[in-house]
Amino acid sequence: MTHFPWRPRFVFGVAGDLTDWSTILPARPWERVTPTIGGSRTAAGGTPAAYVVRRDYNIRLPLRLYETELQNLSALFEWAQGAESFLWYPDATVTTAESAYTVYLESPLAGESWTDARMAGFQEVAEVSIVLRRVDGYAWDLDFFGC
C-alpha cells in the first residue's frame, strides 16, 4: 500500500480505550481561520476604538475519506463534540511527540450537523472539512507545501 504524505492521524478516548485512526487518503491543503471575539466602533469624529477579548488560531482541514471511513469520523465527532481534546498528527507517517498537536474540534460543534460531499471526478471519495484549534492557543506552524 502506498503511504501518502499528510494522511491525518487522530488519537482520542480514555487510557485503556484509545482509538487510533489514520485516514487512507491524504488531506487537501488546510486553511488558516482566525476568528476574534471583540468589537470596534468609530467615533463621530472618525477616531476608531477596538478591543479584542480573544483571538483563536484555527485550521480548516479538508479530509478525504472512503465511505467506510465515515464511521471512524463519526466516532471522532462523538468524542470531540463533548468538549474533549484529542491528538492530531498532520502526517500519520511522522509520529514523534513533537509532530502531534493536542486540539479541540471547533467545527462541527455539538448541535451542528455535518455532511460529506462527493469529490468531482472521484465519486468513491467523500470530503468533510473540520476545524481544529490548538489547546495551547498558539498559532499554527505548519507548512503544507514545505516552501
N, C-alpha and C positions, 0 to 999 in steps of 0.2 A: 504494500500500500504506500502511496506517495504521501510524504509529510509536507504539507504546505506551511509556509510561514504565516503568522498572525491567525492561527487557529485558536480561538479563545478557550481558556480552561477556567472552570468555576468550581470552587470547593465550598460547600455550605452544609449546615447541620450542626449537631452537637457531637462532642467527642464520643467515640464509640459507635456513632451512627452518621458518619460523614458521607456526603455524596460528592464524588469527584468526577466531573463530567467535562470532556473536551469535545468541541464541535468537530465534525468531519471535514467541513469546508472552511476556508479562511473567511474572516470578516472582511467587509468592504472598508475602505478608508473611513476612519472616525472623524467626527467634527467636534470642535470645542463649543460649548454652550456656557455662557457666563451670566446667569441671572443675578440681579441685585434686589435687595429689599431696602427701600428708602424712598426718597422723593426729591422733587425740585420745584421751585417756583421762581418766577421773575417778578421783581417788584415793579410798581408803576413807573419808576424812574429808570427801569432797564437793568437794574443790578440783579444778577442771578444769585440764588441761595440753594444749597443742596445738602443732603445728608445721606449717608449710606450706613445702614444698620448691619447689613451682611452682604458679602459677595461670595457666591459659590463658583467653583470651577468644575463644571460637569463635562462629561464626554458622551456624545451620542454614538453608540456602537451599532452599526447595521449588521446583524447576524444573518448568515446564510445557512439554512438548515434543510435537511431532508425531512420529509413528513414524519418519519419515525423518530426524529429528534425533538419534535414538538412536545412530547411527553416530558422529556428532561427539562425543557424550558419552563413548562408549567410547574414542575417541582421547584425549580429555582424561584419562580414568582411566588409560589405558596410560602416559601421560606422568607424571602426578602420583603414581601409586602407586609410582613409583621414587624417592620422596622428593625429587622435583624441585619447585621453586617455579614459579609462573606468575602472570600478571597477571589480575586480575578487575576489570572495570568494572561496578559495580552497574547503571548505566544506559548502554546502548550509544549513546545519542544525546549523551551527555556524555563526551567523550574527551580532556579535558585531563589533563596529567600528575598533577594533584592529585586527580583523580577515580578514579585507578587504585590498587588495592591489590595488593601482592605477597603471595601467600598460599601456604599448604600445604593439601593435601587431608587432612583428619582423618578423614573417613568418606565413602565406603568405603575402607578401607586395603587394601593388598596382602594377599591371602588371605581377604578378606571378599567375600561375594557381594553383589550389588545386584540390585534388581528395580524394574520400573516398575509403577505402579498406574494403572488407568484412572480418569479423573475421572467421578464420578457425573453423569449428565445431559449429558456431553460426551465420549462414548466415543472420539472421534478423538484425544483428547489423553491422553498419559501423564504421570504426575507422578513425579519422582525427587527425593528430598531428599539433599543433600550437606552436609557440614560443612566449613567453611573456618576456618583460623587465620592471622592476620597473621604474616608473617615477623618483623616488628619487635617483636612481643609486646604491642603496645598494645591497649587496649580499643577496641571499635568506636564510631565517632562518627556512625553512620548513623541516619536517621530516615525510615522507610518512608512515613509519612503526613505528614511535614513539619509536625508540630504543635510 
